[in-house]
């Protein structure tokens, strides 16, 4: 009888553990639905076929026009027939859905709808992964990711939710001390969007502090191995198409949303110099990362992994050459996991929502003849600086929590670093004492 009861007990145990996550999955599904309905004027009203209405209805998406811009409607295979400007993870999604929708009567709309279904699933999975990272006591913090106003506005602009799910999966695997799996998922995330590469920095800094080198090297090895595995076939057989993303990223000038775009438009000396942009971007990101590294190795109490992940990702966004509206999706889970304080997060969400509306009105305002329908550059730049300043405020609060752990609501519950995996409760092996 034991052999018969054991599987039943296992299934029963899994069911019991899954029950608390069901409401979160439903809320995530609601967030996904609301995001789809927000695009109603474009998806059902045809506004995305009009250069102004898609902005004045605030329903713009990259996904629909890229069906044509990336030549998918001509049957061209990404990288091999046309050099798409995305990493291979997104290129693979494009090709997968291209093959499905090509025979349909309205393939462009079907391409959007199927992509949205995948992104909705990624949102539900991401919310559940975030809840697991937060732990049973703070599981409901994941509601911020499921129903954040900025998420509902931006969820289906691009493919960012896919990279989010992979990144959160990687960090959950790390927290469960499954380093090879963490590396594989992180490598897939980096192959989908570039930003998850930043998470290797916090892992390295906490490894340096704790001396847990074997787990770290397993994760790095897994990430590098899977990244090469999915990139090499395309890189070796369609190099010119494959390199387009990297060349485009390097050649791109200061673009909408970034603080560099403000400096460039206002023609600030040095900071607004287009020829110095790449150097300024690297130096500013390097300065942020150096400050985070000093904080990580000098703080009396070792920072939590999620705190450092938030700080490095925020630094990457603040110093990037472009800061698209949907980049807010990257930061929401880590802002909440780093410091689940509703006041600061709500203030930031207000700033992000203002930016979402401001960018589309600004794009309308610079269209000849439509100036009265949009906003001026100066009004737009209040939104650019609004979200930058609110993120800097949140970064400052996280730094305060690191320096004064008694202010950290996560550690007030008596835990060390629940998401930290091998770092949780580990003694320091290396620390520079400044006081």
Secondary structure, DSSP 8 states (H G I E B T S, - for coil): -HHHHHHHHHHHHHHHHHHHHHHHHHHHHHHHHHHHHHTHHHHTT-GGGSTTHHHHTT---HHHHHHHHTTGGGT--BTTTB--SS-HHHHHHHHHHHHHHTTSTTHHHHHHHHHHHHHHHHHHHHHHHHHHHH-STTGGGGHHHHH-HHHHHHTTSSSHHHHHHHHHHHHHHHHTT-HHHHHHHHHHHHTT-SGGGGHHHHHHHHHHHH--HHHHHHHHHHHHHHHHHHHHHHHHH-HHHHTHHHHHHHH--S-TTSHHHHHHHTT-TTTT-GGGHHHHHHHHHHHHHHHHHHHHHH-SS---HHHHHHHHHHHHHHH-S---GGGHHHHHHHHHHH---HHHHHHHHHHHHHHHHHHHHHHHHTSTT-GGGS--HHHHHHHHHHHHHHHHHHHHHHHHHHHSGGG-HHHHTT-S-GGGGGGTT---S------
